[in-house]
């Protein structure tokens, strides 16, 4: 059985590529595909720089991605599928590649989108038709072999021998790459990659993904945020949060600021109170209201104090009791705690 933890480490690897190992592995992949080894190796510091290098590449020959990546993958998948049978193949996939698929796909989708956006803003396409330019950049990205980010499907195979050996060795050594008849463009891995507990890109103190040339993606729990967005967080005010027109970004601001702090400093008024707590509602323009119940623990802490907690509840909640009951998956009339803590 393939080592899923080893491939997990490959997919998330940061730091300089092993260029010597990548060079050797690329040559191996060409030989295994029945191709002559490439004569030129061009290194780029990020997928963005890689696409820029492609545009300036002279006489690279045709793309050989189909020979290097697609056909060997299809052949190996067919071989393993025939060997294990449909049920066995499904079991193999769920024990290996499926564990890495979603988080890696999220990252590669974001990288592609980031490259497209950066290219369309670059001087190269300043006077170009946006639709044509985007189609051109996306076409270049489709020719990429994703190096370390091929880990999910490589994890499903025993790749130390056979047609996938070169591809797997490149994946262990570096990031994205583009194979052509006579030339190869290879990219460095990220120098920084941060995720939250759910595996989503997330960083509060800078880029969630950063490459050596400065190409970066900023994200908050998986959501793209502008480059200068995070610098605002230390100086947030309730007015700034209310003035944010983008509903998703407003929620990020509110989440960072703290619902309880926002309620305290924005002059919000409670909409209901009973013996279970206080119900608060924060109207959000062009978005559903944020509704929370303020509750106080009944059992004092060791120092004799009582802590206040804020429970996020559905926007349609009308009473504090209904909100607290919802957190126990109960209707308001069924919520009757024998003892509160």
C-alpha positions in Angstrom: 0.0 0.0 0.0 1.4 3.5 -0.9 2.6 5.7 2.0 -0.2 8.3 2.2 1.7 10.3 4.9 4.7 10.6 2.6 2.5 11.9 -0.2 0.7 14.3 2.2 4.1 15.8 3.0 5.0 16.1 -0.7 1.7 18.0 -1.4 2.3 20.4 1.4 6.1 20.8 1.0 7.6 24.3 1.0 11.1 25.6 0.5 13.6 25.4 -2.4 13.2 22.7 -5.0 15.8 20.0 -5.3 16.8 21.2 -8.7 19.4 18.4 -9.4 16.9 15.7 -8.4 14.2 17.4 -10.5 16.5 17.5 -13.6 17.3 13.8 -13.2 13.6 12.9 -12.7 12.5 14.9 -15.7 14.9 13.1 -17.9 13.7 9.8 -16.5 10.1 10.8 -17.3 11.0 11.6 -20.9 12.8 8.3 -21.4 9.9 6.3 -19.9 7.6 8.0 -22.3 9.8 7.1 -25.2 10.9 10.6 -25.8 14.3 12.2 -26.3 15.5 14.1 -23.2 14.9 17.9 -23.4 18.0 20.0 -24.0 16.9 23.1 -22.1 15.8 23.5 -18.5 14.3 26.9 -17.5 13.6 27.5 -13.8 11.0 30.0 -12.5 10.2 31.1 -9.0 6.5 30.6 -9.1 3.7 29.3 -11.5 3.2 33.0 -12.4 6.9 33.3 -13.4 6.6 30.0 -15.1 3.7 31.2 -17.4 5.7 34.3 -18.2 8.7 32.2 -19.1 6.5 30.1 -21.4 5.5 33.2 -23.3 9.2 34.0 -23.9 10.3 30.4 -24.7 11.8 30.2 -28.2 11.2 27.0 -30.3 10.3 24.7 -27.4 8.6 22.2 -29.7 5.2 20.7 -29.1 3.8 20.1 -25.6 4.5 16.5 -24.5 2.2 16.6 -21.5 0.0 13.9 -23.1 3.0 11.6 -23.4 4.6 12.4 -20.1 1.6 12.6 -17.8 -1.8 11.6 -19.3 -1.0 8.3 -21.0 1.1 6.8 -18.2 -1.5 7.8 -15.6 -4.3 6.2 -17.7 -2.3 3.1 -18.3 -1.4 2.6 -14.6 -4.9 3.3 -13.4 -6.2 0.7 -15.9 -3.6 -1.8 -14.7 -4.4 -1.3 -11.0 -8.1 -1.2 -11.6 -7.9 -4.6 -13.5 -5.7 -6.1 -10.7 -7.9 -4.9 -7.8 -11.4 -4.9 -9.5 -13.9 -2.0 -9.1 -14.4 -2.5 -5.4 -10.7 -2.9 -4.7 -9.8 0.2 -6.7 -12.5 2.2 -4.9 -11.1 1.0 -1.6 -7.5 1.9 -2.7 -8.6 5.4 -3.7 -10.4 6.1 -0.5 -7.4 4.9 1.6 -4.9 7.1 -0.3 -5.6 9.8 -2.8 -9.0 10.8 -1.6 -7.4 12.1 1.7 -5.4 14.7 -0.3 -7.8 15.4 -3.1 -10.0 18.3 -1.8 -7.3 20.3 -0.1 -4.9 20.0 -3.0 -7.6 20.8 -5.6 -8.6 23.9 -3.6 -5.0 25.0 -3.7 -4.4 24.4 -7.4 -7.6 26.1 -8.3 -6.7 29.1 -6.3 -3.2 29.2 -7.9 -4.6 29.0 -11.4 -7.0 31.8 -10.6 -4.2 33.9 -9.1 -2.0 33.4 -12.1 -4.8 34.4 -14.5 -5.6 37.5 -12.5 -2.0 38.6 -12.2 -1.4 38.0 -15.9 -4.4 40.0 -17.0 -3.1 42.9 -14.8 0.4 42.7 -16.2 1.8 45.0 -18.9 1.9 42.0 -21.3 -1.9 42.1 -21.6 -2.4 45.8 -21.0 -3.9 46.4 -24.5 -5.3 42.9 -25.1 -8.9 41.8 -25.3 -9.6 40.5 -21.8 -11.5 37.4 -23.0 -8.9 36.4 -25.5 -6.1 37.1 -23.0 -7.7 35.0 -20.3 -8.3 32.1 -22.7 -4.6 32.2 -23.7 -3.4 32.1 -20.1 -5.8 29.3 -19.1 -4.5 27.4 -22.2 -1.0 27.7 -20.9 -2.0 26.5 -17.5 -3.8 23.5 -18.9 -0.4 22.3 -20.3 1.1 22.3 -16.8 2.1 19.1 -14.9 1.5 20.0 -11.3 4.6 18.5 -9.7 4.1 18.2 -6.0 0.3 18.8 -6.5 0.0 15.6 -8.5 0.4 13.9 -5.1 -3.3 12.9 -4.6 -3.4 10.6 -7.6 0.2 9.5 -7.4 -0.5 8.4 -3.8 -2.8 5.7 -5.2 -0.1 3.9 -7.0 3.2 2.1 -6.3 5.2 4.5 -8.3 8.8 3.5 -7.5 8.9 1.5 -10.7 7.1 1.6 -14.0 5.8 4.4 -16.1 5.1 6.8 -13.2 8.6 6.6 -11.6 9.8 9.8 -13.3 6.6 11.8 -12.6 6.7 10.8 -9.0 10.3 11.7 -8.6 9.7 15.1 -10.1 6.7 15.6 -7.7 9.0 14.9 -4.7 11.6 17.4 -6.0 9.7 20.5 -7.2 6.4 22.3 -8.1 4.6 22.8 -11.4 6.3 22.2 -14.7 5.7 22.3 -18.4 7.2 19.7 -20.7 7.9 20.4 -24.3 9.8 18.5 -27.0 13.0 20.4 -26.5 12.6 22.4 -23.4 11.2 22.2 -19.9 10.0 25.0 -17.6 10.0 24.1 -13.9 8.8 26.1 -10.9 9.9 26.4 -7.4 7.7 25.3 -4.5 6.0 27.9 -2.2 8.1 29.3 0.5 5.1 29.6 2.7 1.8 27.7 2.8 -0.6 28.1 5.7 -4.0 26.5 6.2 -6.7 26.4 9.0 -7.8 23.2 10.8 -10.2 22.5 7.9 -7.4 22.5 5.4 -8.5 25.8 3.8 -6.0 28.5 2.9 -5.8 30.9 5.8 -3.4 33.5 7.3 -4.1 36.5 9.4 -0.5 37.9 9.3 0.3 37.9 5.6 -0.1 35.7 2.5 -1.5 32.2 2.9 0.7 31.1 0.0 3.9 32.9 -1.0 6.5 32.0 -3.7 10.1 33.2 -3.8 9.3 35.9 -6.4 6.6 37.4 -4.3 3.6 35.9 -6.1 1.2 35.4 -3.3 -2.4 34.5 -2.4 -4.2 36.0 0.6 -7.0 34.1 2.2 -9.2 34.0 5.3 -10.5 30.5 6.1 -10.5 29.7 2.4 -12.0 32.9 1.1 -9.8 35.1 -1.1 -9.2 38.6 0.4 -7.4 41.6 -1.2 -3.7 42.0 -0.5 -4.2 45.1 1.7 -7.2 43.6 3.5 -5.2 42.0 6.4 -3.3 45.2 7.1 -6.7 46.8 8.1 -7.5 44.2 10.8 -5.5 45.7 13.7 -7.3 49.1 13.3 -10.9 47.9 12.6 -13.8 49.9 13.9 -17.6 49.1 13.9 -18.0 51.9 11.3 -15.5 50.3 9.0 -17.3 47.0 9.3 -20.6 48.5 8.5 -19.2 50.4 5.5 -17.7 47.3 3.8 -19.9 46.7 0.8 -18.8 43.1 0.1 -20.9 40.9 2.3 -18.4 38.1 2.5 -15.6 40.5 3.4 -17.8 42.1 6.0 -18.3 38.8 7.6 -14.6 38.3 7.7 -14.1 41.7 9.4 -16.8 40.9 11.9 -15.4 37.5 12.7 -11.9 39.0 13.3 -13.3 41.9 15.3 -15.4 39.6 17.5 -19.1 39.5 17.6 -19.3 40.3 21.3 -16.9 43.3 20.9 -18.9 44.5 17.9 -22.1 44.3 19.9 -20.6 46.2 22.8 -19.0 49.0 20.7 -21.6 49.4 18.0 -24.5 50.4 20.2 -26.5 47.3 19.2 -29.7 46.7 21.2 -30.9 43.3 22.5 -34.1 42.1 20.9 -35.2 39.6 23.5 -34.2 38.3 26.9 -35.4 35.5 29.2 -34.0 33.2 31.9 -31.7 31.5 29.3 -29.9 34.6 28.0 -30.1 37.7 25.8 -30.8 37.6 22.1 -28.9 40.1 19.9 -29.4 40.8 16.2 -26.9 42.6 13.9 -28.5 43.7 10.7 -26.1 43.1 7.7 -26.9 45.1 4.5 -27.4 42.7 1.5 -26.8 39.7 3.7 -28.7 37.7 6.4 -28.6 39.1 9.9 -26.1 37.9 12.4 -28.1 36.6 15.5 -26.4 35.6 18.7 -27.5 34.6 22.2 -25.5 35.9 25.2 -25.4 33.3 27.9 -23.6 33.2 31.3 -22.3 29.9 32.7 -24.2 29.0 35.8 -21.3 27.3 37.6 -18.7 29.7 38.8 -15.1 29.4 37.7 -12.5 28.5 40.3 -11.9 32.2 41.0 -15.6 32.7 41.6 -16.4 34.6 38.4 -19.0 33.7 35.7 -18.0 33.7 32.1 -20.1 35.1 29.3 -20.4 33.2 26.0 -21.9 34.1 22.7 -23.7 31.5 20.7 -24.2 32.1 17.0 -27.8 30.9 16.1 -29.9 30.9 12.9 -31.0 34.3 11.6 -34.7 33.4 12.0 -34.3 32.9 15.8 -36.8 35.1 17.7 -36.2 34.3 21.4 -33.1 33.6 23.5 -34.6 30.2 24.6 -35.1 29.2 21.0 -31.5 30.0 20.3 -30.1 28.1 23.2 -32.4 25.2 22.4 -31.2 25.2 18.8 -27.6 24.6 20.0 -28.9 21.3 21.6 -30.8 20.5 18.4 -34.1 21.0 20.3 -37.2 23.1 19.9 -37.7 25.9 22.4 -40.6 24.1 24.1 -38.5 21.0 24.6 -35.5 22.8 26.2 -35.7 22.2 29.9 -32.3 21.6 31.4 -32.2 19.6 34.7 -28.9 21.3 35.6 -27.0 24.1 34.0 -23.3 24.4 34.1 
